[in-house]
Amino acid sequence: MGNILKISTVLALIILLALPIIALLPVPVEAQVKGPAVDRVEWFRVTIPDVEPAIKAGTIDLYIFGRIPGDMAVRLAATPGIRIVTAPAGLTDIVLNPAPVHIIKLPGILTKEAAALALRVDPILVRHVRPLSDENKTVVELCGIVDMPKKLRGIAEEVFRSGKAVFNPFCIRELRFELNYVFDRETILREVYRGFATIKYTFYGPDDPTYTELADLIAKYAFTYDFERVKKRVADIMADADADFIGGNWYYRGQRIDIVGIIRVEDERLLLGRAFALELVKLGFNVIPSELPFGPAIAIVYGSNPIDFEWHFYTEGWGKGVLDRWDPRNLALFGSDIEAYLPGWGEPEYWNYRHELTIDGKNASDYARKAYYMEVKSMEEWLDALRKGTELAILESIRIWGFATHDKWPVRAEVKGLTIDLGAGLRSPYNCRGWYVEGRKDIKVGHLWIWTATTAWNTYRGFRDVYSVDPARCTYDFVMWRYPFNGMPIGFRTTFKVETAGPEGKLKVPGDAIWWDAGKGAWAYARALGRTEATSKVVFDMSKFLGAKWHNGQTITWADLLGTLALYLDAAYNAEKAKIEREYVGVYKEGFDTVVAVRPVGTILKFT
């Protein structure tokens, strides 16, 4: 390291960014007391039927899984000494498996229509074509098994042929879109959620502050239940795909088309999944339901290659972590490949979904990147990217969106110090720091699951389910978060300020700024690595970290902060490690690419 990290006593951290900052209004929050209000947070696994007696008896002080039944919430709200906290903190959708059953590599650079003509099938059967210009060939993904025409034998290459499925109806985009009209949101809201939910037609809805910028667009897709419309459209699509309707079921090449549904059992998703399965049966598809709890369901859906067809639909559920005023992450998470939550999940060995539609030559992931990484020059351009990406995601319908659930958390009356985030409710990380019961140094928290075989207690792509995220957020402090009542960025254990030359100008990177040299496994001066200009600079005051103590009494130093950053950068940029951590690289490297350098100055860290 030499003299690179010899620093003065000024407290700061400077980060130099390659992209402009368009709108960032920090709202300062002064801590009244140093450290959390309690010394110990105890977590208990409590099943839904056991919640009521556990909280009445005081075995737990609160229950942080917000999907308790509405009738239980009503009873507990009427119980002296117990109150119910609510917020639209849950999301529910049905994710569809769009994988092809047959993949063929054809000679020449072909369009979807030309590939269909060469294979002598209707274009509806062709899911996607991907030209390989260096080979002068085209990879063709098909929703049904096809026979190779004689003229292509010997020159076409069969890349994949499913041994399990002959046809996948969810591979057809037009059919997926129609299923929005057989998800009876109004009835489910009334009879299943008992009004404790808000209908959503995509990942943005009235529960999101950003919805105000998208409401007119989303209103075009306010799907209402219309079975007869879908029945006719599905019949036309299936006929074009050369499927046969026999005895109330659809067949392809003489085989019945089966749909495997993975349906969660812990909450209302059980009834949602059954209702969706019934609609598919009415449309002529044979549904094989598999009703499973968290662990086995996650292992099948997210732990298997989509082209293995272990599942066709799954009742997803999500928990909001924070209210966000300007939120590109919903598009990035649910409608793009940025965070690897499209089928295939970013696993290099799996088949991964590729977008089928574009607007002005860009797909949903392209627009998501512009919005997520702020690759824009104005708020208008940012909103344009968000709107176009959202509309493309709706049209591709990988997910059939249903509801923002009004989650319900029972809390004993003696619990004080709560922060009820308008988006995340009781799940706000401020609660781990603030909740307490007078006269005690502990708090007892109930959760549906505390650990399962699929829980990954690992900062590298671990903590991806609410059951591990909630306790994990009690164990570390953030640099930044969002203000719980308006969703704007604030410092969590820091203060910060932003300087920018954007969108057109550039800042010179100081000579003592550094960046990780993955080739040498060491920090180096950024300029020596050719990193000389940036668009914006964010300065963080790290004085509340540096000099403080770890849980074991050790002093927090720059070695800890920069060492942690180095671990992440090395995993992303070290060529050998990147081969091992390919999923991690796929998700995080793009974000790191927007940072030019860091500059520790005393206790100030500057990112550029």
C-alpha positions as CSV (number, residue, x, y, z in Angstrom):
1,M,0.0,0.0,0.0
2,G,3.0,2.3,0.6
3,N,1.8,5.9,1.3
4,I,-1.5,5.5,-0.5
5,L,-3.5,5.2,2.7
6,K,-1.5,7.5,5.0
7,I,-4.2,10.0,5.9
8,S,-4.7,13.1,8.0
9,T,-7.1,13.5,10.9
10,V,-10.0,15.1,8.9
11,L,-13.1,13.0,9.0
12,A,-14.4,12.2,5.5
13,L,-14.9,9.7,2.5
14,I,-15.1,10.9,-1.0
15,I,-16.6,8.8,-3.8
16,L,-16.1,9.8,-7.5
17,L,-18.9,8.8,-9.8
18,A,-19.0,8.4,-13.6
19,L,-22.6,9.4,-13.8
20,P,-24.5,12.6,-13.0
21,I,-26.7,13.1,-10.0
22,I,-30.0,14.5,-11.1
23,A,-32.1,14.9,-7.9
24,L,-30.7,14.1,-4.4
25,L,-32.2,16.0,-1.5
26,P,-30.8,14.8,1.8
27,V,-33.0,15.1,4.8
28,P,-30.8,15.2,8.0
29,V,-31.9,13.1,10.9
30,E,-30.1,13.6,14.2
31,A,-29.7,10.6,16.5
32,Q,-31.0,11.3,20.0
33,V,-29.2,8.4,21.6
34,K,-26.0,6.6,20.6
35,G,-26.5,2.9,19.9
36,P,-29.7,0.8,19.9
37,A,-32.3,1.0,22.6
38,V,-31.9,-2.7,23.6
39,D,-28.9,-4.9,24.0
40,R,-30.4,-8.1,22.6
41,V,-32.9,-8.9,19.9
42,E,-34.2,-12.5,20.2
43,W,-35.9,-14.1,17.2
44,F,-38.4,-16.9,17.5
45,R,-40.0,-19.1,14.9
46,V,-43.8,-18.7,15.3
47,T,-46.2,-20.4,12.9
48,I,-49.3,-18.4,11.9
49,P,-51.7,-20.4,14.1
50,D,-49.4,-19.8,17.1
51,V,-49.2,-16.0,16.7
52,E,-52.3,-15.1,18.6
53,P,-51.6,-17.1,21.8
54,A,-47.8,-16.2,21.7
55,I,-48.4,-12.4,21.6
56,K,-51.3,-12.5,24.1
57,A,-49.1,-14.4,26.5
58,G,-46.1,-12.1,26.0
59,T,-43.9,-14.9,24.6
60,I,-43.1,-12.5,21.8
61,D,-43.4,-8.7,21.9
62,L,-44.2,-8.4,18.2
63,Y,-44.6,-10.4,15.1
64,I,-42.7,-9.2,12.0
65,F,-44.2,-11.5,9.3
66,G,-47.0,-9.2,8.1
67,R,-49.2,-11.8,6.3
68,I,-51.4,-12.8,9.3
69,P,-55.0,-13.5,8.3
70,G,-57.4,-10.5,8.4
71,D,-59.8,-12.1,10.9
72,M,-56.8,-12.7,13.3
73,A,-55.8,-9.1,12.9
74,V,-59.3,-7.9,13.7
75,R,-59.4,-10.1,16.9
76,L,-56.0,-8.9,18.0
77,A,-56.8,-5.3,17.4
78,A,-59.8,-5.7,19.8
79,T,-57.6,-7.3,22.4
80,P,-56.5,-5.0,25.3
81,G,-52.8,-4.4,25.3
82,I,-52.2,-5.3,21.6
83,R,-52.2,-3.0,18.6
84,I,-52.0,-3.7,14.9
85,V,-49.6,-1.8,12.7
86,T,-50.3,-1.8,9.0
87,A,-48.6,-0.7,5.7
88,P,-48.7,-1.8,2.1
89,A,-45.4,-3.6,2.5
90,G,-46.1,-6.9,0.7
91,L,-46.3,-7.7,-3.1
92,T,-47.9,-10.7,-4.7
93,D,-47.6,-11.9,-8.3
94,I,-47.6,-15.1,-10.3
95,V,-44.3,-15.6,-12.2
96,L,-44.5,-17.6,-15.4
97,N,-41.8,-19.9,-16.9
98,P,-41.3,-18.7,-20.5
99,A,-38.6,-21.3,-21.4
100,P,-38.5,-22.9,-24.9
101,V,-38.8,-26.6,-25.3
102,H,-36.7,-26.8,-28.5
103,I,-33.7,-24.7,-29.5
104,I,-32.2,-25.0,-33.0
105,K,-29.3,-23.2,-34.6
106,L,-30.0,-22.3,-38.3
107,P,-27.6,-21.1,-41.0
108,G,-27.8,-17.4,-41.9
109,I,-28.9,-14.3,-40.0
110,L,-32.7,-14.6,-39.8
111,T,-35.7,-12.7,-38.5
112,K,-38.4,-14.4,-36.4
113,E,-40.6,-14.7,-39.5
114,A,-37.8,-16.0,-41.7
115,A,-36.9,-18.6,-39.1
116,A,-40.5,-19.7,-38.9
117,L,-40.7,-20.0,-42.7
118,A,-37.5,-22.1,-42.7
119,L,-38.9,-24.4,-40.1
120,R,-42.3,-24.5,-41.7
121,V,-44.1,-23.4,-38.5
122,D,-46.3,-20.4,-37.6
123,P,-44.3,-17.4,-36.2
124,I,-46.3,-17.7,-32.9
125,L,-44.2,-20.8,-32.2
126,V,-40.9,-18.9,-32.4
127,R,-40.2,-17.4,-29.0
128,H,-36.9,-15.6,-29.8
129,V,-34.2,-15.4,-32.4
130,R,-30.6,-14.5,-31.6
131,P,-28.2,-13.8,-34.5
132,L,-24.6,-15.0,-34.2
133,S,-22.9,-12.7,-36.6
134,D,-19.5,-14.3,-36.2
135,E,-20.9,-17.7,-37.2
136,N,-23.4,-16.3,-39.7
137,K,-26.1,-18.4,-37.8
138,T,-29.2,-17.7,-35.8
139,V,-30.3,-19.4,-32.6
140,V,-34.0,-20.0,-32.7
141,E,-36.0,-20.7,-29.5
142,L,-39.3,-22.6,-30.0
143,C,-42.3,-23.0,-27.8
144,G,-43.1,-26.5,-29.2
145,I,-41.1,-29.4,-30.5
146,V,-40.8,-29.3,-34.3
147,D,-39.6,-31.7,-37.0
148,M,-36.5,-30.6,-38.9
149,P,-37.3,-30.0,-42.5
150,K,-35.3,-32.2,-44.9
151,K,-33.5,-29.3,-46.5
152,L,-32.1,-28.3,-43.1
153,R,-30.9,-31.7,-42.0
154,G,-27.2,-31.8,-41.8
155,I,-26.8,-28.0,-41.8
156,A,-29.0,-27.0,-38.8
157,E,-27.9,-27.9,-35.3
158,E,-30.2,-29.0,-32.6
159,V,-29.0,-27.2,-29.4
160,F,-31.6,-28.4,-27.0
161,R,-34.7,-30.6,-27.1
162,S,-36.8,-31.1,-24.0
163,G,-37.3,-34.7,-22.9
164,K,-40.0,-33.6,-20.5
165,A,-42.3,-31.1,-22.3
166,V,-43.4,-31.0,-25.9
167,F,-45.0,-27.6,-25.6
168,N,-44.9,-24.7,-23.2
169,P,-47.9,-22.2,-23.6
170,F,-46.2,-19.7,-21.3
171,C,-43.4,-19.4,-23.8
172,I,-45.8,-17.5,-26.1
173,R,-45.8,-13.8,-25.1
174,E,-49.2,-13.1,-26.5
175,L,-50.7,-15.9,-24.4
176,R,-48.9,-14.7,-21.2
177,F,-50.4,-11.3,-21.7
178,E,-53.9,-12.6,-22.0
179,L,-53.6,-14.3,-18.6
180,N,-53.8,-10.9,-17.0
181,Y,-57.5,-11.0,-17.8
182,V,-58.2,-14.3,-16.0
183,F,-56.5,-13.2,-12.7
184,D,-59.7,-12.0,-11.0
185,R,-58.2,-9.3,-8.8
186,E,-61.5,-7.7,-7.7
187,T,-62.9,-11.0,-6.4
188,I,-59.6,-12.0,-4.7
189,L,-59.4,-8.6,-3.0
190,R,-62.9,-8.9,-1.6
191,E,-63.0,-12.6,-0.7
192,V,-59.4,-13.6,0.0
193,Y,-57.8,-10.4,1.3
194,R,-61.0,-9.0,2.8
195,G,-59.9,-5.6,1.6
196,F,-56.4,-5.7,3.2
197,A,-54.7,-5.2,-0.2
198,T,-54.4,-2.8,-3.1
199,I,-54.8,-4.0,-6.7
200,K,-51.7,-3.8,-8.9
201,Y,-51.4,-4.3,-12.6
202,T,-47.6,-4.1,-12.7
203,F,-44.8,-3.7,-10.2
204,Y,-45.7,0.0,-9.7
205,G,-49.0,0.9,-8.1
206,P,-50.8,3.3,-5.8
207,D,-48.6,2.0,-2.9
208,D,-45.5,3.4,-4.6
209,P,-44.6,7.2,-4.6
210,T,-43.2,6.8,-8.1
211,Y,-46.6,5.7,-9.4
212,T,-47.6,9.3,-9.6
213,E,-45.3,9.6,-12.7
214,L,-46.7,6.4,-14.3
215,A,-50.4,6.3,-13.4
216,D,-51.6,7.4,-16.9
217,L,-49.5,4.7,-18.5
218,I,-50.5,1.9,-16.2
219,A,-54.2,3.0,-16.5
220,K,-54.0,1.7,-20.1
221,Y,-53.5,-1.8,-18.6
222,A,-56.1,-1.8,-15.9
223,F,-56.9,-5.5,-16.5
224,T,-60.4,-6.6,-15.6
225,Y,-61.6,-10.2,-15.5
226,D,-62.8,-11.3,-18.9
227,F,-62.7,-15.1,-19.3
228,E,-64.6,-15.2,-22.6
229,R,-62.0,-12.8,-24.2
230,V,-59.1,-15.0,-23.0
231,K,-60.8,-18.3,-24.0
232,K,-61.2,-17.0,-27.6
233,R,-57.7,-15.6,-27.8
234,V,-56.0,-18.7,-26.3
235,A,-58.0,-20.9,-28.7
236,D,-56.7,-18.8,-31.6
237,I,-53.1,-18.8,-30.4
238,M,-53.1,-22.5,-29.7
239,A,-54.6,-23.3,-33.1
240,D,-51.9,-21.2,-34.8
241,A,-49.3,-23.2,-32.9
242,D,-50.8,-26.4,-34.3
243,A,-52.2,-27.6,-31.0
244,D,-55.4,-29.7,-30.7
245,F,-58.3,-29.3,-28.3
246,I,-59.5,-32.8,-27.4
247,G,-62.0,-33.7,-24.7
248,G,-61.6,-30.4,-22.8
249,N,-57.7,-30.4,-22.9
250,W,-55.1,-29.0,-25.2
251,Y,-52.7,-31.5,-26.9
252,Y,-49.6,-31.0,-28.9
253,R,-48.2,-33.7,-31.2
254,G,-50.6,-36.2,-29.5
255,Q,-49.4,-35.4,-25.9
256,R,-51.5,-33.6,-23.3
257,I,-50.1,-30.2,-22.3
258,D,-49.4,-30.3,-18.5
259,I,-48.8,-27.2,-16.4
260,V,-46.9,-27.6,-13.1
261,G,-47.9,-25.0,-10.5
262,I,-45.8,-24.3,-7.4
263,I,-48.2,-22.8,-4.9
264,R,-47.1,-21.4,-1.5
265,V,-49.1,-22.5,1.5
266,E,-48.2,-20.0,4.2
267,D,-50.6,-17.2,3.4
268,E,-53.2,-16.0,0.9
269,R,-51.1,-17.1,-2.0
270,L,-52.5,-20.6,-1.4
271,L,-55.9,-19.4,-2.5
272,L,-54.5,-17.2,-5.2
273,G,-52.6,-20.1,-6.7
274,R,-55.6,-22.4,-6.6
275,A,-57.8,-19.7,-8.3
276,F,-55.2,-19.2,-11.0
277,A,-54.9,-23.0,-11.5
278,L,-58.7,-23.3,-11.9
279,E,-58.7,-20.6,-14.6
280,L,-56.0,-22.5,-16.5
281,V,-58.0,-25.7,-16.2
282,K,-61.1,-23.9,-17.6
283,L,-58.9,-22.8,-20.5
284,G,-58.1,-26.4,-21.3
285,F,-54.7,-26.9,-19.7
286,N,-54.1,-29.8,-17.3
287,V,-52.6,-28.4,-14.1
288,I,-50.5,-30.4,-11.7
289,P,-50.5,-28.3,-8.5
290,S,-47.7,-28.7,-6.0
291,E,-48.6,-26.8,-2.7
292,L,-45.4,-26.2,-0.8
293,P,-43.8,-24.1,2.0
294,F,-41.0,-21.7,1.6
295,G,-37.9,-23.9,1.5
296,P,-39.0,-26.6,-1.0
297,A,-40.8,-24.1,-3.3
298,I,-37.7,-21.8,-3.5
299,A,-35.4,-24.7,-4.2
300,I,-37.6,-25.8,-7.2
301,V,-38.3,-22.4,-8.7
302,Y,-35.1,-20.5,-8.2
303,G,-32.8,-23.5,-7.9
304,S,-33.7,-25.3,-11.1
305,N,-33.0,-24.5,-14.8
306,P,-36.3,-23.2,-16.4
307,I,-35.8,-25.6,-19.3
308,D,-36.0,-28.5,-16.9
309,F,-39.7,-27.6,-16.5
310,E,-39.9,-28.4,-12.8
311,W,-42.4,-25.6,-12.7
312,H,-44.6,-23.5,-15.0
313,F,-46.0,-20.9,-12.6
314,Y,-45.2,-19.9,-9.0
315,T,-47.0,-17.7,-6.5
316,E,-44.3,-15.2,-5.7
317,G,-44.4,-12.9,-2.6
318,W,-42.1,-10.0,-1.8
319,G,-41.6,-7.8,1.2
320,K,-40.8,-4.1,0.7
321,G,-37.6,-2.9,2.6
322,V,-38.2,0.8,2.3
323,L,-40.3,3.6,0.8
324,D,-38.5,5.2,-2.2
325,R,-39.7,8.4,-3.7
326,W,-37.9,8.0,-7.0
327,D,-37.7,4.2,-7.5
328,P,-36.1,2.7,-10.6
329,R,-35.5,-0.6,-8.7
330,N,-38.9,-2.1,-9.2
331,L,-38.3,-2.0,-12.9
332,A,-34.7,-3.2,-12.4
333,L,-35.8,-6.1,-10.1
334,F,-39.0,-7.3,-11.7
335,G,-38.8,-6.3,-15.4
336,S,-35.1,-6.5,-16.3
337,D,-32.1,-8.7,-16.0
338,I,-30.2,-6.2,-13.8
339,E,-30.7,-8.0,-10.5
340,A,-31.2,-11.5,-12.1
341,Y,-34.8,-12.0,-11.2
342,L,-36.1,-13.0,-14.6
343,P,-36.4,-16.7,-15.2
344,G,-32.9,-18.2,-15.4
345,W,-32.0,-16.0,-12.5
346,G,-28.7,-14.9,-14.0
347,E,-27.2,-18.4,-13.5
348,P,-24.7,-18.8,-16.4
349,E,-25.4,-22.6,-16.7
350,Y,-29.2,-22.0,-17.0
351,W,-31.3,-20.9,-19.9
352,N,-32.0,-17.2,-19.2
353,Y,-34.9,-15.2,-20.5
354,R,-34.2,-12.7,-23.3
355,H,-36.5,-9.9,-24.0
356,E,-38.9,-10.1,-27.0
357,L,-40.0,-6.5,-27.5
358,T,-38.4,-3.2,-28.0
359,I,-39.3,0.5,-28.2
360,D,-37.1,2.6,-30.3
361,G,-34.6,-0.3,-30.6
362,K,-34.2,-0.7,-26.8
363,N,-35.7,-3.5,-24.6
364,A,-36.9,-3.3,-21.0
365,S,-33.4,-4.0,-19.5
366,D,-31.9,-1.3,-21.7
367,Y,-34.4,1.3,-20.3
368,A,-34.0,-0.1,-16.8
369,R,-30.2,0.4,-16.9
370,K,-30.7,4.0,-18.0
371,A,-33.0,4.7,-15.1
372,Y,-31.2,2.5,-12.5
373,Y,-27.7,3.7,-13.2
374,M,-28.8,7.3,-14.0
375,E,-27.4,7.1,-17.6
376,V,-29.5,10.2,-18.4
377,K,-29.1,14.0,-18.6
378,S,-32.4,15.2,-17.2
379,M,-35.3,14.2,-15.1
380,E,-37.4,14.0,-18.2
381,E,-35.1,11.5,-19.8
382,W,-35.1,9.5,-16.6
383,L,-38.9,9.3,-16.5
384,D,-39.0,8.5,-20.2
385,A,-36.7,5.5,-19.6
386,L,-38.8,4.4,-16.6
387,R,-42.1,4.6,-18.5
388,K,-40.9,2.8,-21.6
389,G,-39.2,0.0,-19.6
390,T,-42.3,-0.4,-17.5
391,E,-44.6,-0.6,-20.5
392,L,-42.4,-3.2,-22.2
393,A,-42.4,-5.3,-19.0
394,I,-46.2,-5.2,-18.9
395,L,-46.4,-6.3,-22.5
396,E,-44.0,-9.2,-22.0
397,S,-45.9,-10.3,-18.9
398,I,-43.3,-12.6,-17.3
399,R,-45.2,-11.8,-14.1
400,I,-48.9,-11.5,-13.6
401,W,-49.2,-8.8,-10.9
402,G,-51.9,-9.0,-8.3
403,F,-51.6,-7.0,-5.1
404,A,-49.8,-4.8,-2.7
405,T,-50.8,-6.5,0.5
406,H,-51.7,-4.4,3.5
407,D,-49.4,-6.2,5.9
408,K,-50.6,-6.5,9.5
409,W,-48.1,-6.6,12.4
410,P,-49.4,-7.3,15.9
411,V,-47.4,-5.4,18.6
412,R,-47.8,-5.5,22.4
413,A,-48.8,-2.0,23.7
414,E,-45.7,-1.7,26.0
415,V,-43.4,-1.8,23.0
416,K,-42.1,1.8,22.3
417,G,-39.7,3.5,19.9
418,L,-41.2,2.2,16.7
419,T,-40.7,3.8,13.2
420,I,-43.6,2.9,10.9
421,D,-42.1,3.3,7.4
422,L,-45.0,4.2,5.0
423,G,-43.8,1.6,2.6
424,A,-42.1,-1.1,4.7
425,G,-44.1,-0.7,7.9
426,L,-42.5,-2.6,10.9
427,R,-39.7,-4.0,8.7
428,S,-37.9,-0.7,8.6
429,P,-34.3,-1.2,9.9
430,Y,-34.8,1.8,12.2
431,N,-36.9,-0.4,14.4
432,C,-34.1,-2.7,15.4
433,R,-32.4,0.4,16.7
434,G,-35.4,2.0,18.3
435,W,-37.8,-0.6,19.7
436,Y,-37.8,-1.2,23.5
437,V,-39.9,-2.1,26.5
438,E,-39.3,0.0,29.6
439,G,-37.3,-1.8,32.2
440,R,-35.9,-4.4,29.8
441,K,-32.7,-4.6,27.7
442,D,-34.1,-7.2,25.2
443,I,-36.9,-7.5,22.7
444,K,-38.6,-10.7,21.5
445,V,-39.5,-10.9,17.8
446,G,-41.6,-13.6,16.2
447,H,-41.1,-14.6,12.5
448,L,-42.7,-17.2,10.3
449,W,-39.2,-18.7,9.6
450,I,-35.9,-18.1,11.3
451,W,-33.8,-20.5,9.3
452,T,-34.4,-23.0,6.4
453,A,-32.2,-25.2,4.3
454,T,-32.3,-22.6,1.6
455,T,-31.4,-19.6,3.8
456,A,-27.9,-18.3,2.7
457,W,-26.3,-16.3,5.6
458,N,-23.7,-14.9,3.2
459,T,-23.2,-11.3,2.1
460,Y,-22.4,-12.5,-1.4
461,R,-25.9,-12.8,-2.8
462,G,-27.2,-14.2,0.4
463,F,-30.0,-12.5,2.5
464,R,-32.4,-12.6,-0.4
465,D,-35.6,-13.7,1.5
466,V,-37.4,-11.7,4.2
467,Y,-36.8,-14.4,6.8
468,S,-33.0,-13.8,6.7
469,V,-33.1,-10.1,5.7
470,D,-35.1,-9.0,8.7
471,P,-32.7,-10.3,11.4
472,A,-29.6,-9.5,9.3
473,R,-30.5,-5.8,9.1
474,C,-30.3,-5.8,12.9
475,T,-26.6,-6.7,12.8
476,Y,-25.1,-3.9,10.8
477,D,-25.5,-0.2,10.0
478,F,-26.1,1.3,6.6
479,V,-24.2,4.3,5.1
480,M,-27.5,5.6,3.5
481,W,-31.1,4.7,3.6
482,R,-34.5,6.4,2.8
483,Y,-36.5,8.7,5.0
484,P,-39.4,6.5,6.2
485,F,-42.1,9.2,5.5
486,N,-41.2,10.6,2.1
487,G,-38.8,8.1,0.6
488,M,-35.9,10.6,0.0
489,P,-32.2,9.6,0.5
490,I,-30.8,10.3,3.9
491,G,-27.6,9.3,5.7
492,F,-28.0,6.4,8.1
493,R,-24.8,6.6,10.1
494,T,-23.3,9.3,8.0
495,T,-23.9,12.7,6.6
496,F,-23.2,13.3,2.9
497,K,-23.1,16.0,0.2
498,V,-23.1,15.8,-3.5
499,E,-21.1,17.8,-6.0
500,T,-21.6,17.4,-9.8
501,A,-20.3,18.8,-13.1
502,G,-23.0,16.9,-14.9
503,P,-24.6,16.3,-17.2
504,E,-22.0,17.6,-19.6
505,G,-19.0,18.6,-17.5
506,K,-16.3,16.5,-15.8
507,L,-14.4,16.6,-12.5
508,K,-10.7,15.9,-12.3
509,V,-9.9,12.9,-10.2
510,P,-7.4,14.0,-7.5
511,G,-4.0,12.4,-7.6
512,D,-4.3,10.7,-4.3
513,A,-7.7,9.0,-5.1
514,I,-7.4,5.2,-5.3
515,W,-9.1,2.2,-7.0
516,W,-8.8,-1.5,-6.7
517,D,-6.3,-3.1,-9.1
518,A,-7.7,-6.6,-9.3
519,G,-4.7,-7.8,-11.4
520,K,-2.3,-7.0,-8.6
521,G,-4.7,-7.6,-5.7
522,A,-3.9,-4.2,-4.2
523,W,-5.1,-0.6,-4.1
524,A,-3.5,1.7,-6.6
525,Y,-3.7,5.3,-7.6
526,A,-6.7,5.8,-9.8
527,R,-4.9,8.0,-12.3
528,A,-2.3,5.2,-12.8
529,L,-5.2,3.0,-13.9
530,G,-6.4,5.6,-16.4
531,R,-9.3,6.8,-14.2
532,T,-8.8,10.5,-14.5
533,E,-12.3,12.1,-14.9
534,A,-15.7,11.8,-13.2
535,T,-19.1,13.4,-13.5
536,S,-20.1,13.7,-9.8
537,K,-18.7,13.4,-6.3
538,V,-20.3,12.2,-3.1
539,V,-18.6,13.0,0.1
540,F,-19.5,10.9,3.2
541,D,-18.6,11.8,6.7
542,M,-17.6,8.4,8.2
543,S,-16.7,9.7,11.7
544,K,-19.5,7.7,13.3
545,F,-18.0,4.5,12.0
546,L,-14.2,5.2,12.4
547,G,-13.0,5.0,15.9
548,A,-16.2,3.3,17.1
549,K,-16.1,-0.3,18.4
550,W,-17.0,-3.6,16.8
551,H,-19.1,-6.0,19.0
552,N,-15.9,-7.6,20.3
553,G,-14.4,-4.3,21.4
554,Q,-12.0,-3.9,18.4
555,T,-11.8,-0.4,16.9
556,I,-13.2,0.2,13.5
557,T,-10.5,1.6,11.2
558,W,-10.1,2.4,7.5
559,A,-8.7,-1.0,7.0
560,D,-12.1,-2.4,7.9
561,L,-14.0,-0.1,5.6
562,L,-11.7,-0.3,2.6
563,G,-11.1,-4.0,3.2
564,T,-14.8,-4.7,2.9
565,L,-15.0,-2.7,-0.4
566,A,-11.9,-4.5,-1.7
567,L,-13.5,-7.9,-1.1
568,Y,-16.5,-6.9,-3.3
569,L,-14.4,-5.2,-6.0
570,D,-12.1,-8.2,-6.1
571,A,-14.9,-10.6,-6.6
572,A,-16.2,-8.5,-9.5
573,Y,-13.0,-7.7,-11.3
574,N,-10.5,-10.5,-10.5
575,A,-10.6,-12.7,-13.6
576,E,-10.3,-16.0,-11.8
577,K,-12.7,-15.1,-9.0
578,A,-15.2,-13.8,-11.5
579,K,-15.3,-17.2,-13.1
580,I,-16.4,-18.7,-9.8
581,E,-18.7,-15.8,-8.7
582,R,-20.4,-15.4,-12.1
583,E,-23.8,-14.7,-10.7
584,Y,-22.4,-12.1,-8.3
585,V,-20.5,-10.4,-11.2
586,G,-23.6,-10.3,-13.4
587,V,-25.6,-8.5,-10.7
588,Y,-23.0,-6.1,-9.1
589,K,-20.3,-5.3,-11.6
590,E,-22.4,-2.9,-13.6
591,G,-22.9,-0.8,-10.5
592,F,-19.2,-0.8,-9.7
593,D,-18.5,0.3,-13.2
594,T,-20.2,3.6,-12.5
595,V,-17.6,4.4,-9.8
596,V,-14.3,5.9,-10.9
597,A,-12.3,6.2,-7.6
598,V,-12.5,6.6,-3.9
599,R,-10.5,9.0,-1.8
600,P,-10.2,8.6,2.0
601,V,-9.3,11.8,3.7
602,G,-9.2,11.6,7.5
603,T,-12.6,10.3,8.2
604,I,-14.1,11.6,5.0
605,L,-14.7,9.2,2.1
606,K,-15.1,10.6,-1.3
607,F,-16.7,8.6,-4.1
608,T,-16.2,9.8,-7.6
